Amino acid sequence: MPKNAGRYVIDAAARILDVWELFGHERETVGLSNVMKELGMVKSTAFRFLRTLENKGYIERVPDGHGYRKCRRRRVGLLSLTSTLPFVAEVEQGIVTEAERNGMHLSIRHGEFDRTKTLRGVDELLSSGVELLLVYNSDEHLSHVIADRCAQRNVPIVAITFPVPGASLFGVNNYRAGLTGGEGLARDIQGRWRGKLDLVVVLDIPGSSPAQQARITGMTEGLQSVTGYTGRLLHLHIDRRRRTSDALISDLLQSERAGRIAVLCYNDANAMGADDAVIAAKRQAQVVVLSQGGTEAVRKRIGRSDSAIRVAVAHFPERFGSRLIPVVQRILEGQPVASPIYIEPALLTRANCRDYAKLAAAV
């Protein structure tokens, strides 16, 4: 050490580094007695240094409670739906942020609604040694394959929104989210058109899972229960590559040149496409749109006078990570967790969409 360098040393910092260096020796655990004996500290000081290192995430208590060890960076995998949908991106970013905050090593793969790519992602994550797999997958049949491959590796699963056999489920209660939206749109229609409708359109997805169908069922039942509507119900099936929501609604408005129309959309992406078609046709006075998800882009549309999106159901995707990562930690520590765990949705309207932050804080 250079001459006089000692006067620049912070004694408390040097002492806590002395404690930390004990964990560099070839020993599995370090106890309070080790710190007291080897560093000559009194019990209260040794205890405070250990608790400080624990609080900062450098060490953790061993399961039996006798002593501490270096924190083990848990390896967690996320098999996500896609890299392109804003809602999924918000869910993913929240998980990334919370995983980093809790010292986890998170590996991510995207299935992009492709069976081969999804299963390749699962195999890559399992081969990398993940201890738990977060699965965000809407294909019910594929979920059985994923569950089996994880079971063979003894890797637990937490399913996001869409159930996976044998896995804990986290997300939104799809039926309740649908019902909330359907009832909310119905109340808007009562104030706008005195509850009168000529056509209800459901933007559907071929091969929808039971979870997706539950949301659609909730939307239609919520709308019908409030308005008493018993007229035409038209399902339009979206193909992600060829038959987009804006094209479908544009064609519909060409054939339906009059009447009051309600469009029920499974997610924000479909709702925004439908809204684009309504705006292009200048039919906002005759068409109302319900969205599900409540991402920032949709919230901006609700506040616009030229938009047909009248209400949306907020699923608070940015909050998934803060609620989900503690569940992951408990599972990795061998603790029981409740299942399903739902985030309560909230109805967004033109009157309350500016209060989104307050609604999110209550989740």
Secondary structure, DSSP 8 states (H G I E B T S, - for coil): --TTGGGG--HHHHHHHHHHHHTTSS-S-B-HHHHHHHH---HHHHHHHHHHHHHTTSEEE-TTSSSEEE----EEEEEES-SS-HHHHHHHHHHHHHHHHTT-EEEEEE-TT-HHHHHHHHHHHHHTT-SEEEE----HHHHHHHHHHHHHTT--EEEESS--TTSEEEE--HHHHHHHHHHHHHHHHHHHHTT--SEEEEEE-TT--HHHHHHHHHHHHHHHHHH---S-EEEEE-BTTTB-HHHHHHHHHHH--SS-EEEEESSHHHHHHHHHHHHHHT-TTTEEEEEEE--HHHHHHHT-TT--EEEEEE--GGGHHHHHHHHHHHHHTT----SSEE---EEE-TTTGGGHHHHHHT-
